[in-house]
Amino acid sequence: MDWIPLTDQEEINKFMSAFGRFHDACLKELYLWTDHYVNNDFAMNVSNKLDNRIRVLFQRQWNDPSAVELLFEEVVKLCISPSSENYDSIIFGASLYFENGICYWADDSNWRHDKQVSYEVNWIAARKVSWREVSNWMGKQQRYGIIESE
């Protein structure tokens, strides 16, 4: 399962076509991490670079592929708004594009980072984006983090 970098709009268009533009998809899981940490002596260790990374698992109601994972590196912005009660989280279409060295992903096919909208849109902006097929990751099972027993 090697990561496939998306470095230009042509590669993005091929990926979007392969994953059906995220039609009938859902954001299953999201995992964010940095290089920051506190060591055993309680000293803070921080990076001087843009070290935010995010892995996102998407599943969809279509085959070939039915699940993909996106890896965002050098993240500059993350905006996530969970769905309200009694409201579904189905993605009907997504945006994915490069502009001025930043790749933008949003769960709305009409969304643009420089346009105001009157509704909630989940979106991520990063300098680097890669993807990989993980169609064997379908279903309810968690794939990120430690799974605690209920």
N, C-alpha and C positions, 0 to 999 in steps of 0.2 A: 504494500500500500504506500507507494511513493507519492509525495506531494508534487502537484503540477502547478508551477507558478503561472499566474495571470499577469503578464507584463505589458500588454497592450489591449486596445479595444477589440481587435480581431480575435484574440484568444478568449476574451470575455464573451464575445458574441457566440463563439463555438460552445463554450461552457453553458451559457444561458440556454442555447438551443438544446443541448444534450440533457439538461435538467428541466426542460419544459418551462423555462422562465419562472420556476418556482410555483407554477399553477398547482393548486390543490396540495400544497405543502404546509408543513408546520415547523417552527423552530422548536426542536425537541429538548436540546440542552445547550448551555453556554458556559464556558469556563474561561476566566480571565486570570492572568498571572503577570508578575513583574520580577525583576532581579533584586528588588528590595528585600531586606530581611534584618532581623535582630539576632546577633550571635549569642553564644552561651554566656558571654560576659556582659550581655545587655547593651552592647554597642550597636548602633544603627549602621547598616551598610546599604548605601544607595548608589544607584547607577547614575552616571552623568549623561546618559544617552536616553533616547526615547525607547524605553524597554517594555512597554505594555504590549501584551500578546493576548489574543482571544481565539479560542477554538469554538466553533459552532456546529452542532449536528442538526441537519435538516432531514426530515423524512417526507415522502410524498406518496400519493395514491396512484402512482404510475410506476412502470417497470423500466429498467435499463437506462439509467440507474434509479433505484427507488430511495436511496439515501446517500447524501454527500456530507462531507465535513469541509468547512472553510477555515483556514488559518489566516488570521489578520495579524500582521506584525507592524511594529512602530505605529501603534494605534494613536490617533490624535483626538478621536471623539467616539463616545458610545452613548447612545440614547435608547433606553429600553423602557417601555411602559407595559406592564402586564395587563392582559385583558381583564375587563371587569367581570364580575359574576354574571352568569347567564349570557355570556357573550363568547362566541367561538374565537379561536386563534388561527383560523385557516388563512393561509396566504394565497391570494388569488393571482398574484403576479408580483414580481420584484424588480427593482432597479439595481444595476451593477454597472458602474462606469468609472473611468479615469478622468480627472480634471486637475490640471496644475500639479501633477506629481502625487495626487491623493486619489485612492480608490474608494468609492462610496458604494455601500450596499444598503438597500432599504426594502422593507416588506410591502412596498407600494410601487406599482409599475409606472406611475406618473410622477413620483417624487423626484425632486432635484434639491440639492443642498442649498441653493440660493433662492428658492421660492418658498414663501409662507404657505402653510396649509392649516385648515381649521379643525383638523382631526389628528389623533395620535398616530405617529409613524415610528416604528423601530428602525434605527439606522446605526451604521458603523462606518467610520472613516479611518483609513490606514494607508501608510506608504507602501506596504507590501501585502499581497493576497495570494494564497495558494489554495488548491482544493484536492480532494481525493474522494474516490468512490468508496462507500462503506455500506453497500446494499445488504450486507449480512448483519447490520446493526438495526434492523427493523424491530418494532415492538416496544413494549413498555420498559424493558430493562434499562437501567442507568448505565452510561458508559464513562462518565467523568466523575472523579472524586471517589470517596469512600462511601459505600452503600451501607447505611445503618439499618439494622433490623427494626421492624415496627413493634 
